[in-house]
Amino acid sequence: MNPLYAIRRILHSPSQPQGFWQAKIKLQGKCRTKNFSVLLHGNQKAFELAVATRKVMLEEAEKLPYVYDPVAKRAALKQAAITPAG
């Protein structure tokens, strides 16, 4: 999947008058986002941070179990949480 697919620039926000770059992913039915302020980081750095964050989001998504049965999904997530990484 292209890591730039869910990177977008939000231009009109009351709390961020210069806008921000947003990394977004949908995991287990929930949208997760991370915003990077253009005012704080500058346009180029905010974009680079959003791209790097999106790549990390995709790497983490590959580690999650893809189970559709609700009971099996809870068990798989519980097992993944207690299984040591490595």
N, C-alpha and C positions, 0 to 999 in steps of 0.2 A: 504494500500500500504506500502511496506517495505521502511522505510526511508533511508536504505543503498543503495537502487537501483540506485540512482543518485549521489552517492559519488564516486569520483575517484581521483587518484593521478596522477598528471601531472609531469613527471620527466624531460623533456627536454624543457626548456624555457629560452630564452636569458636573460630575466629580473629576473628570479628566478633560479639560477644555482643549488640549492638543491631541487628544485621542490616545488609544493604546492598541497594542498588538495582542491577539488572543490565540492561545493554543487550546484546542478542544478535542475531546474524544468521548465516545459513548461506550460505556462498559456496564454490562449487567443491567441494562435498561436505564442507567443514569448518565446524564451528561456531566463531564468533569471539565472544568476550564481553569486556565491560569492566565492572568493578564499581566502585561508589561507596559508600564507608562512611558509614553514618548517624552513627557516633561521630565521624568526622573532619569531615564536612560538615554534619551535621544532616539531618533527614528530608526537608524540602522541597528544600534545595539538592542533596542527593544524587539525588533524583528528577529535578530539572531537568537536572542534568548527564547522567543516563542518557538522558533524552529527547533532549537536544541531540546526544549521541554517536550515538544510534540514527539520527537524521536524517542525520548525516555518513556513517554506515555505508551508508545507502540511497543517498545521492548517489554514493558511491564504487562501489557495486554497479552503478549504471547505466552506468558507464564501462567495466566489464569485458566482454569478449567472451563471448557465449553460444554456445559451439561444443561439440557432443557427441562428435565423433570425437576420440579421445585424441591422435593425432598433430597434427591440425589445431588442437586446443586449445592444445597446447604451443607451436606456432608462433605462434598469435594472441597468447598471453600474452607470448611473447618480443618480438614486434613491438610490443605495447602498452607494454612496459617501455622500449623504446628510442625510441619516438615522442615528440617534445616535446609537452607539453601546450599547449593554447591554440588 
